[in-house]
């Protein structure tokens, strides 16, 4: 029985229906995790002790055995804190906060790369004012090489390297989606 608080009249715990709804939500999350491809699964913030259970659920093909393993995985996941489950859901959600931040970072990196290629040293000075930890020499060299590649219609090797370097530089800064 749930029991009531004698002073306020409120129930002390969630109703049985609410507990069942929450358990079914975790089961749906476990099923979703078991169906993910390994590359995407590796990027999720999963606790280490859940990974063997997910791998086992992925391995099993028999319908009933798979259902039983998914139920066991969900049981293990219900032991986790709500924050851990929310972080997993957010990482899975394409419109989640983590995905939005990653997209904002990529757009920002792309804008900086275009500015470096168009404005040259003026854009580099602005970038170094905002990110003093950036490697001036490497940025200047990659920018010049990328401009040269464009002019000669060569493969965009330096263009890509410049993007990687900018992404690493901008990712080190706290609050990446707030500027520009």
N, C-alpha and C positions, 0 to 999 in steps of 0.2 A: 504494500500500500504506500501511497505517496505521502500522505500526511499533510496537515495544514499548520501554518504558523498561527498559534492561538491569539497573538496580539494583532496581526494585520489581516488574517484570513486568507493570505496568499498560499498557494501550493508551494511545497518545498523543492520539488523536482519537476522536470518536464513530464508531460503526460506520456502514456505508453504509445499513443499514436505519434507523438512528436519524436520519441526515441526510435520508432520504426522508420519514420520518414528520414531521419538522420542516418540510420543504418543503411537504408536503400540508396541514399546519396553517396555514401562511401563505397557501396558495392558497385554503383555505376562508375565511380572514379577508378576503382580497381579494374573493372572491365576495360575502361578506356586506356589505362596504363598497359594492360596486357596486350592490347591491339596496336600499340605504337611501334614504329620502326626503331631499331636499336640506336640509330644516330640521334633521333629526337629524344629518346628516353634517356640517353647519357647526359643531355643538357638540362634535365630537370633536377630540381633540388630534392632528390630522394635520399632518405636515410639509408645507410649501408645495409642494415639488417633486412630491409624490404626487397632489395634487389634480387636475392636468390629466389624469393617467393614469386616475384614477377617473372623471372626467367623460367621457373617451373611451370607457371600458368601458361606461358607462351609455348612451352615444349609440348604440353599435353593436347592431344587432338580429340580424344573421346569426349563426347558431349557431357555426360554425367560427371566424369572425372574432372573435366575442365571447370564445370560449374562448382563442384566441391572445392577445387583449388582456389577459384576466385572468391568463394565464400570465406575460405581460410585467409586469403590475402586481405580481404576486407576486414576481417576480425583483427588481424595484425595492425592494419592501418587505423582502426578505431582506437587503438591504444596510444596513438600519437596525439600530440597537442593539436588544438584547432589551428594554431598559427602555421604548423607544418603542412596540414592539409590545405589551408587557404593558399599557401605559397605554391603548392603543386597545382592547384586549380588555376591560379593566376598565370603560372608559366604555361599551362596548357591552353588557356584562353587566348585566342588570336587577338582579341581586343583588350587583353589584360594590361595592367600597368607596366609589367616588364616588357611586353611586346611594344607598347607605345614608347617607352623610353629608348629601346633599341632602335626603333624606327626613327625617332627624333635624332638620335646620335648619328645614324647613317646619313640622314638628310643634312645635318650640320657639317659632317665630314665632307660630303659632296660639295656643299657651298664653299667651304674653305679651299678645297682642291681647285675648283673653278676660279676662285679669286686669285689663288697663287699662279695659275696658268695665264690668267688675263692681266693682272696688275703687277705681277713680278715682285720686286723688292718692297714695294709699298705694302702689299698684302702680307708679305713675310714679316715686316716690322710690326704690323697690327697683330699678327698671330703670336709673335714672340712677346708682345706686350701683355697679351691675355694669358699665354702659356709659357712662362719663362723657362720651364724645364725642357722645352722642345729643343731638338738638335738642329741648330741653325744651318750648319754646313750640309748635313744630309738632306734637309728640306730644300735648300737652294739647289743642290746638285740634282735631286730627283725632279724638281720643277723644270729645270733647264733640259734635262734628258727627256721629260715627257713632252715638252714643247718641240724639241728636235724630232721625236718620234712622230708627232702629228704632222710636222712639215714634210717628213720623208715617207709618210704612209707605212711606217714600220709597225710591228706588233706592239701593243701597249704595255710593255713590261714595266717601265718606270712609272707609267700612269697608275698601274695597279699597286706598285710598291709605295708610291706617294699616298694612295688611299689607305693602305695598311698602316703606314707610319702615322698619318693623321688620326686614324681611328684609335691607335694605341695612345697617342698623346692626349686626345680629347677625352678618352675613357678614364684617364687618371684623375681628371678634374671632378670634384664633387658637384652635384646638381647639373648634370650634363644637359638636360632638356630645357634649362631655364633661360639660356642666353640666345642672342641673335635671332 
